[in-house]
Amino acid sequence: MMGGSLAIHVMMDDMPMEGKGHHQIMTTPLKPTASHPATSPLWEDKNRKTDSMTDLTRRAALAALGAAAAAPARAHSLQEFEDEFYAKEQYFQALDQPVPDFTLSDAVGKLVRPSDLLGKVTILHFIYSSCTDVCPLHAEKLAEVQKMINQTPMINMVRFVSITTDPTRDTPEVLKAYGPKHGLDPVNWEFLTTAPGQAEDQTRKLAEAFGHKFTVESDGTITHGVVTHIIGKFGRWQGNFHGLEFQSENMLMFVNALTNDYDKPQPGLWDRLWSWL
């Protein structure tokens, strides 16, 4: 659909958005290095400078969504749209392909397959609960996005899915506690693990099907990349957000577009939204 206007699901209430000083985790290497440690003074200084603007930026983005609601869409080519999108969010990767097939179990033993994701936009990522560096930061970054989404009608249109790559240690009890511990609201969040009888590395193989690896090291730690996968309500894998430096507001806008039954966000949307900032 190229014409008309985009329904905006973000309410214009006075929404308290708490600024957080997230460590700046690079997409690669997968662990902080000596030259770029996660707690380096350079990154901490960058966080201090940017945190004061976090609340204002989010409110401006939400206001832009509301202001853009009445503006007519402009017809652009998909290529033009993607050029605009990448200019605004360098950590986004546009896709349009089937979701890798899987059969997994949730924390209460219910089987979940890709067909069960139909009807809602799914924000999916891979983690393991004993990870002490990027996994908690990843979960908290998505909890930030979830908090914004859940203060709008999109609360019933979007689900968050965390898949463990360490099913042996991540028992149902551990899984149930992990989300709330890192700010994820169980109202539209679920944790998936291997189903009974499946191989221990089943979810790590699934991670490979999604384009990245979780490798078990000799000391029991698991090295991995940081990627958030976005699946549209019609079951197509629509994009990835790489690392932790993407703007939460950009993911909010992308997801909002997908809840409007668009296979991809409406061409020209990014220009119209950000012109109001």
N, C-alpha and C positions, 0 to 999 in steps of 0.2 A: 504494500500500500504506500503510494508515494505522495498522495495529496491529503488535504484535510488537516486536522490538528491532533496532537498527541495528548491523550488523557494524562493528567499529572496526579499521581497518587500521594504526593507529599503534602501533608497538611501544613498550614502556615501558623500553627500554634507557636508559642514561645517555648522552643524545645531546648532544654539544658544539655548542651554538648560539652562534655568534660574534655579538656585538652590533655593528651598524654605524651610523654617524652619517649616515644619508641626508639630503640636502637636502630640505627640504619644498617640493615642486613643486606649485603650484596647478594645478587642472584648466584654468582660464583666468585670465590670459592664458597663451599657449603658451610665451612666453619670460619669464625673470625681468625685472622692471621696476625702475625706479630706486627706487621706494618699497619694493619687496619683492625685492631681489636674492637670487640663490640662496645667496650667502655672507654674508648680513647677520648682524650680531652677535646679533640677536634670535633668528634660526633656529638659529645655532650654540649659543647658550645653551640653547635648548629641546632641542637634540640632546644636550648634555652632561647635562641633567637626566634625560632619558628613556632614554639608552643604558644606564645602570647597571641599569635594570629590564628590559631586553630579554630577557636570558637567563632570568630568573625568570618573566617573563610567558609565554614560550614553553613552559617546562617545566610551568607550571601548566595551560596550555591542553592540552598533551599528556596530562597526568595526568587532566584533566577528560574527555577523550575516552575514556580507559580506564575511568574510573569510571562513565561514562554507559552503557557497553556493556550492562550488565546491567539497566539501568532500563527499564521498559516505556514505550512511546511513548504520548503522550496525543493524542487525536483533536482537532485544531483545524481551523478552516477555513483555506483558503489565504490569505485576507485577514489573518486573525489571525497566521498564520506570518510573512507579509511585514512586518506591523507590528512584530513582534518582531525580525525580521532587520534592518530599517532602523534600529531603535533601537540595535543593536549595531554595525552597519557602515554608516555614512552614505554611503560612497563606492560602495556596491553598487547595481546596477540589475537587477531581476529581469526576465527575458524567457522566452519559450517560443515560438520561431519557427524556420523553416527557416534553414539556413546559406546565405548567398549563394553562388551557383554560381561555380566557378572551375576552371581547369586551369592549374597552375603547374609549375615544374620545381624539383627539389631541387639540391643542390650537385654531384651527380654526373650530372645530366641525366635522372633518372627523373621521369616525369610524376606529379603528385599532384592528386587531385580530392577533393571532400567525401566521396565514398563510401569513400575510403581512410582516412578518419578514424574510421570506424565501429568499435566494439568497445573503444575507449578514450576516456577523458575527455581533451579537448584544451584546453590553455591557449595561446591564440594572441594575438600582438600584431604591430604594424607598426613597423618601425624602418628606419634606413639607417645604414650603417657609418661614414660620415664625420661624422655628427652628434656634436658635442662636448659637448652639455649634457644634455638629458633622456633621449636614447636609451640612453647607457651606464648611467644611473641606473635606467632601466626594466629593462634586461637584468639588472642586478645585483639588483634587487628580486625578479625572477622566479627568479634563481639561488638566492636565499635560500629561496624557496618550494620550489624543486626539491630543494635539499639536505635539507629536512625530509621531503619525499615519498619521496626515494630511499633513505632509511634505514628504510623500511617496505615491506610487500608491494605498496604502490601503485606502486612503481617499474615494475612490469609492467602497470599499469592506466592510466597517465597519460603523455601525450606533451606536449612543449613545442614550439611552432612559431613561428618568427620569420619574417616576410615583409618583404623589402626593398622600399622604395618608390623606390629609386635603382638600377635594374638595370644601367644603363650602367657605373657605377663599381663596383658590388658584383659582381665576378667570382666564379666558383666558388672560387678560391683565397682571396679576401677573406672569402667567406661561411664557409668551413671554419674560418678562424682566429678569426672574430668571437666565436663562442659561448664557447670555452674562455678567450679573453682576458678575458671578463667573468664567468667563473665558471660558465657553463652546461655541463652534462655531456652530451656527445654520445650517451651511452647511451640517452637518451630525449628528445633534442632534435634538431630539424632546421631548416634555413634554406631558405626557398622564394623563388624569383624568377620572372621571366617565362619562358615556354617559347619555344623557337625560333619566329620568325615573328610573335610577338605585338608589339603596340605598346609603346613605351617607357613609356607611362603606364598600362599594364594594371593593375599592382598598386595604383597610386594610385586608380584607378576602383574597384577592389575595396575599398579602404579606405573610400571613400564609401558603398559598399553596406553596409559595417559601421557606418556612421553618423558618420564623421568624415573630414576632409580632410587631405591632405598637399599643400601648395601650394608650387611651386618659385618662389623669389624671383629678382630680377634678378641678385643676386650669387651664385646657385647654391645658396644654403641652402634648406632646406625647412622651412616652419613647419607645425606639426601639434599635435594633441592627444595625450594620453596615456591610452590605454584598453587594458585587458586583457580579452579575450573568452573566455568559458568555453563550450565545446561538450560536450554530454553524449555518452555512449557510443552512444546511439541516433541521433545525428546532428542533434539539436536544439540550437539556440543558446539556452543557458539563462540567461546573465547577463553583465554587464559589471562590472568593477571600475575605477573612474575615478581617474585621477591616480596618485600614488605614496604617498599618505598612508593607504591602506587597511592594515589589520593582516594581516600574512602568515598569522597563525594562523587568521583568519577565512576566507581563501581555502583554507587547508588543510582546514578543517572542511567548507566547501561542496563541495570536490572529493571529499572522503571520502564525503559523502552520495551524490554522483552515481556513485561507483564501486559503490555498493550497489544499483544499478539503479533508483534513485528518479528520477522526472522532475524533481523538485525536492527539496531537503532535507526530511526528515520534519517535518511540522508539530509545533511544540513542542520541537524538538531544541535550539534555541538557549537556551531557558530552562533546560533540564536540563543542558546543557554548562556554561554560565556560572554556574549556581548553585553549582558546586563550586569556583569560584575565590575 
